[in-house]
Amino acid sequence: MNRRSDDLDLVSTEEVVHRLHQEDVVAVRAVRPALAEVARAARSVAEALRAGGRLLYVGAGTSGRLGVLDASECPPTFGASPKQVQAVIAGGRRAMTHAVEGAEDDAEAGAASVARLRAGPDDVVCGISASARTPFVLGALEEARRRGARTALVCCNPPGPRLKVDHVLLAETGPELVAGSTRLKAGTATKLILNALTTTAFVSLGKVYRGRMVDVRPTNAKLRERAARMVAELTDLTPAVAKRLLEEAGGEVKIALAMHFTGLGVKEAKSRLKNATLRTLVTPKRNKP
């Protein structure tokens, strides 16, 4: 039990908010000891994606929803294929908005979900379980190991000694202010770890240049404006010229930048990017810190 929660229903609303914020700070600090292992796991994910493999999240309840959220944000943010980062939640799609009773206790269903995705040696299967004991997740991880996939577990309690995974991403957040409500500190810490895991992996794959999402998919007016602004900022071209270059590149920021840096046409610039990053294409004069 959290020692600061016993009188939670008696204090002012301002005090409740203040205490929740203090617990959020605890969650952030709890992630720090896991950073080295998060980096190692991110390297595994980058290697898997580079080889044509996938990152497969498996979770239940809040943990599962956070996995679905992270997976769904990778395509628009990094231009990733929806197949590269996928997520399975115990209870299926209905569990995204409704509690599906007993789904998290079904280890066989967890194993079946990994088998259904045909996980293999090229993949990383990442279980997400605040307690580190969710049967659905443990069943999935066991099946993943049996199939030769690399494995990781994001958790907020130390896993038992019998659990065998390649990476344990542990943030010990302690008791929640509202007992058992792992959408609070545990959810915050989990979100931070997932953010770091996929962002670091995709940075390693050249999806970010000078802090910009150069593989962003400009699917609406806001993103199209952002894409044109990125091209202008990263090339020192005028907004009008940058917009024309982006249109010539089919709306793809990275292609537009490669065209500018190399002087090549669309087809040739795309070809160069297959074996190079934008950093390697920039001349020393343009390669700003």
N, C-alpha and C positions, 0 to 999 in steps of 0.2 A: 504494500500500500504506500502511496506517495504521502509523505508526512505533511505536505502543504495542501492536501485536499480535504482534510477532515471537516473543515468549516466552510467548504466552498459554497454550499447552498445558503450560507448566512451572510456572506460579505457582499459588498456593492458590485454592480455590474462592471464598474471601472476596475475593481480589484480582480475580478475573474479574468478580464481581458489582460491585465498586467501579469497575472500568474501564468496564463497561457503563453504569453510572449516570452516570459522567462524560461518556460519549458522548451520553447522553440530554440532558444539559445543553447540549451542543453543538447538538443538534437544535433545542431550544427557542430558543436564541439565533439560529440560522440563519433562523428564521421571521420575526424582527423586521424585517429589510429589506424583506420582502414585504408588510407590513401595509397600506401605502397602496394597493397594487394589489389586495389581498384586499378592502379596503373598496369599491373601484371595481367589482370583480367582483360583490360582494354586492349593490350597487345595481342592477347589470344583472339579477341573478337576481330580486330583488324586483320590478323593473319587469316582467320576463317573467311571473312568477307572478300579479302584479296584473292583467295583461292576459289571463290565461287560458292562458299558455304554460307551459312546463315547464323544469326543470333535468334534463339528461340526462348522466349520468356514463358515461364509456367508459374501460376499463382492462384490464390483463392481469395475471395473477399476484397478488402482494400488493397492487399498486395497484388492480387491479380489485376485489379482495375488500373493500378499504377503501371503495371507491365503493358497493358493494352494502350494506355495513354502514351507511354514512351515510344512504343512501336509505331503508333499512328502518326507521331510527329516527325519521324525520321524521313519519310518521303518528301513532305513539303519543305522541311528545313535543309536537308542535305541532298535532295534530288535522288534519294535512294529508291531502289525498287521495293515495292511493298513486300516482296518475297524475302528480302534480305533480313529484315527484322520483323518477326512475327510473335504473337502472344496468344497463349491459351489460358483461359480462366475456368476454374472449376464451375460446372453448371452451365457453361456455354454463354451465348449472347445475353440470355435473360439475366444472368448474374451481374451484368454491367449495371443494371438499374434496380434489381430486386435480389433479396437474399434467397438463395436456393438451398434449402435446408439439407444438411448432410453431404453436400457435394464435396466439401473440403476433406471429408473423412474417407473418401473412396480412393485408396492407393492404386487399385487396379485401373480405375478410370484415368488417373494420372499417367500410368504407364501406357495405357492405350492411346492417349493423346499424343505421346511422343512417337509411338509406333505408327500412328496415322500420318504423322508428318514425315515419316521415314528419316528420322534423325540419323546421322552417321558421322564418320571421322572428320568430315570437313566442317561440321557444325559445332557451335557452342550452345549448350542448353543451360539456361540460367534460371534456377528456382528462386522464387521470392516468397519468403515466409518470415514474418516478424518473430514468431515463436521458435522457428527452426524445427518445428515438429509436425507441420501440416502433412497428413498422410498423402493427399493428392500430389503435393510437391515432391515428397520423398519417393513416392512410387515413380514419378516421372524421372527424377534424377537417377534412380537405380536402373531404369530402362535405358536411359541415355548412356550411362557408363557401359551397360551390356552391349550397346550398339557401337561403342568406340568413340562417341562424341566427347568433347571436352565439356566439363561441367563447372558451374559456379552456383553459389547460394548467397543471396542477399538476406541478411537476418539481423535481428536486434537482440537475440539471446544466443549464447554459445551453443552450437549444435552438439549432439551427443557424440561420443567417441566412435560409434559404429558408422557414422555417416562418412562416406568417402567421396569427396569432390576435389576438383583441381584448385578451386579458388573459393575461400570463405570470406565474404565481404561483410564483416561484422561491425555494427554500430550499436554499442550497448547503451541504449537510451534510458533504461530503468523504468520503474512503474509510471504509468500514465496518471495525469491529474484526475482524469475520470477513469477509474480502474477498468482495464480491459479494452479501452477504446483506442485501438492501435492506429486509427486514422489520424491521431494527434502526433506525438513525438515520433513514434515508430514510422508513421507514414511520411512525415517530413524528412527523416533521415533516409528512408528508402528512396524517396524522390530525388534527393541530392545525389545518392550513389548512382541511380539509373541515369540521371543527367550527365554525370561525369563519365560513366561507362561508354555510352554511345557517342557523346560529343568528342571524347578523346579518341575513340576508334575512328570516327569519320574525319577528324582533323588529320590523323595519321594517313588517311587515304586521299588527302589533298582536296577535301571538300570545303575547306576554309582557307582563305588567303587574306593576310593582313587583317584578320579579325572579322572578315565579312563572309556571309553565306553565299559563296559564288556559285553554288549548284542549286540555289533556291529556285523553286518553280513559280514563276510569276503568273499565278492563276486568277488574280483579281486586280483591280485598279491600283490598290495600295501597293501590292507586290510589284506590279509593273513599274510604278514610280520609283520604288526602292531599287529595283534592278537598274534602271537608267541612272539613278543617282550613284549607285555603286560604280558603274562603268566610268562615269565622269570623275568621281573621286580617285579612282585607282589608275586613271590614265592621264589626268590633268587636261582632258579634252573639255570643250564647252558642252553644256547640257544638250544642245541641239545636235552636235556632232556625235556625242556619245549615244544619243537616242537612235540616230541613223545607223550607227555601227551595231547596236544591239538588235535592231530590226533586221539588218543584214545577216546577223548570227542566229536568226530564228528565235530571238528572245532569250537565248542562253547566255548568261553573264560570262561564264568561264570561256565559252567559245569566242565571245566578243573580245575578251581580254587577250586570249591567245592570238587572235588575229592582229590586235594592235601591237602586241609585244614582238611578233615575228614578221609582220607584214604579209602574212600568207592569207589565202582565201579560206572560206568556210571549211571545205573538204580537207584541205591540207592541215589547217589548224586542228581539226578534230583528230586527224591521224597523229599529229605530234603529241597530243594530249594522252594518247593511249599508253605512251611510254615515258611521259614526263609530267611534272607538276608545273603550275604557273611560276613558282619560284625559280625553277630551272630555265624557264623561257625568258624571264625578265633580264634585260641587260643590266650590268652593274650600275649604270647611271640611273635606271628606273627603280632599282631594287631598294626601296626605302625601308627603314626599320619599322 
